[in-house]
Amino acid sequence: PVRPADLGLQQLPSGAVLLQFSSIGSRNCRDSLNRLSAAAAHSRGRVVVVEQAIRRSSALQTRLGVRFTPSVYVITADGSIIHHWARPPDRRELAQVLAGLSEGEPALVSV
């Protein structure tokens, strides 16, 4: 599981963390991050967005096998990764994953 300290957090939120690995100056990364931020904005603090720059020495990046940006992960309150995109997530797909969390239904695992 992903620990809060892996993300620079004291604790994981009650909903989810939307973790994005980004490359500096990438338009796809910026577009993706804007999409994630818009989705989290309506969560009343239950969903937070964390961006990490891709670099060679990141232990979490290595552990997750990140090679491309943007790479987006949905991490639940217990540190489980329940979804992954190796591209900017489609707004509808993102909404479905987050809706599954708020309804207490298991989301599709596609890591």
N, C-alpha and C positions, 0 to 999 in steps of 0.2 A: 504493500500500500504506500501511497504518497503521504508523507508527514507534513504538518504545517510548516516546520522549519525548512523543508525542501523548497517551499514557496515563499519564504520570508514572512510567514504569518505566525501569529501566536496561537491561533486555533483555526480550524476549518469552519466555514459558515454552515448554517443548518440546511441549506439547499445544495449548493454546488459551487465549485471553483471552475471557471472557464479559463484554462491555462493555454496560452499561446506562446510558442517559440517563434520569434521573428528575426528577420534580417534587417539591418539598418538600411533605410532608403527604399525598401520594397513597397511598391504600390499595393500589391496583393495583400501583404501583411497589414498595411494601414487600413485597407478596405475591410479585411476580416476583423481587425480589432474594433473598428467602428460598429460592425454588425454585432459583435459580442457585447460591446458596451450598451448598445441600444436594447438588447435582450435583457441584460442585467438591470438596466435602469428601472424596470417595472417590477422588480422582485422584492422590494422593501428590505433590502439588505441580505436576503437569503442567498443570493447569487452574487459572487464577486468575480472580477476579471483580473488575472495576473498575466503580465507579459514578461517573458524572459528573452533576452537577446541570445541568439544561437552562437556558441563558441566551442572550441575544442575541449576545454577542461571542465565543463559542467557535468557533475556527477549524475544529476537527474536526467539531463539530456542523453547521456550515455546509457543510463539504466532503461530509459524509454525507447532507445534506438532511433532518436530523432536525426534525420538526415536532410530533410527538406523543410522549407518554410513557405507559407505558414503551416505549422503543425498545431492542431487544436485538440485539447483533451478536456473531457467533462469528468470532474473528480467529485465524488459525493462526500458527505460529511464524515464518513468513516475512512476516507482515503482511497476508496476503490475507483478505478477508471472504468467508466461505463460507456464511453463513446470516444471516438477519435476520427478526426478528419485530417487529411494531408493536403488540404486546400481550404480556401475560405468556405465555411459552412453555408449551405443554403438556408435562407431565413426560415423556411417552412420546416426543414429537418431540425434545426436548432430549437424552434418553438415546440416541436413534438417531443424532443428529448427532455426539455425543461418542464413541459406539461406532465410528462410521465412521472417526474420527480414530485411535483406538487400534488398529484393525485395519489401518490403512494404506490403507483404501479411500477413494476420493474421496467426499466428502459432497455432497449435492445443493446446488447453488447456487440460492438464491432471494432474492437481494438485489433 
